[in-house]
Amino acid sequence: MIDDSPLERVKINIFIEFEDNSQAKIIYDSILLEFKTAPDFRSSMTIDLDGSNIVINIDAEDSTSFRASVNSAIKWIKLALEI
C-alpha cells in the first residue's frame, strides 16, 4: 500500500448490462482470458456472467491500482464490442 494514502483498500462490483444473453456471453468469452492473466500485484479482478450482465469485481490495495484495473476492464470490453 502507498504510505501516504488514507485508503486501506478499494473494492467495487461493476454491472454491465447488454442487449441480450448472447451478446453478453460473446463479450464475456472474448475477455475472460484477459482477466485470468492480468497481473495481480496490488489488485485483483474477477469477471462473472449473469444472464445479460457481466459483473466485474475489483479489489485493489490503493487508488492507483484501482484506477488501472477499471481502465483495463473498460478497455477490454470496449475493444471486444468494436471487433
C-alpha positions in Angstrom: 0.0 0.0 0.0 1.1 3.6 -0.6 2.2 5.1 2.7 0.6 8.5 2.4 -2.8 7.2 1.1 -5.7 7.3 3.5 -7.3 4.3 1.8 -6.8 0.8 3.1 -8.5 -0.9 0.1 -10.8 -0.1 -2.7 -13.5 -2.7 -3.7 -16.2 -2.4 -6.3 -18.6 -4.6 -8.3 -19.4 -3.2 -11.7 -22.5 -4.5 -13.5 -22.6 -4.0 -17.3 -25.9 -4.8 -19.0 -26.0 -5.9 -22.6 -28.9 -6.2 -25.0 -29.3 -9.9 -24.6 -27.7 -13.0 -23.1 -25.9 -14.0 -26.3 -24.2 -10.6 -26.7 -23.1 -10.7 -23.0 -21.8 -14.3 -23.5 -19.8 -13.3 -26.6 -18.1 -10.4 -24.8 -17.6 -12.5 -21.7 -15.9 -15.3 -23.6 -13.7 -12.8 -25.6 -12.3 -11.1 -22.5 -12.2 -13.9 -19.9 -8.6 -14.7 -20.6 -7.5 -11.1 -20.1 -9.0 -11.2 -16.6 -7.4 -14.6 -15.8 -3.9 -13.4 -16.9 -3.9 -9.8 -15.6 -1.1 -9.1 -13.2 -2.3 -9.0 -9.6 0.5 -7.4 -7.6 -1.7 -4.8 -6.0 -5.2 -5.6 -7.3 -7.3 -8.5 -8.3 -10.1 -8.7 -10.8 -12.7 -11.3 -11.5 -15.4 -11.5 -14.1 -18.8 -13.3 -14.0 -21.6 -13.8 -16.4 -25.1 -13.3 -15.0 -27.7 -13.6 -17.9 -27.3 -10.4 -20.0 -25.0 -8.9 -17.4 -21.3 -9.0 -17.0 -20.2 -8.5 -13.4 -16.6 -7.2 -12.8 -15.2 -7.4 -9.2 -12.2 -5.3 -8.4 -10.3 -5.4 -5.1 -7.3 -3.0 -5.0 -4.8 -2.0 -2.4 -4.7 1.7 -3.4 -6.4 4.2 -5.7 -3.7 4.0 -8.4 -4.1 0.2 -8.9 -7.9 0.6 -8.7 -7.9 3.1 -11.5 -5.6 1.0 -13.6 -7.9 -2.1 -13.1 -11.0 -0.1 -14.0 -9.3 1.3 -17.1 -8.1 -2.1 -18.2 -11.6 -3.7 -17.8 -13.3 -0.9 -19.7 -10.6 -1.1 -22.5 -11.1 -4.8 -22.9 -14.9 -4.6 -23.1 -14.8 -1.6 -25.5 -12.3 -3.4 -27.7 -14.5 -6.6 -27.7 -17.5 -4.6 -28.7 -15.7 -2.9 -31.6 -14.5 -6.1 -33.2 
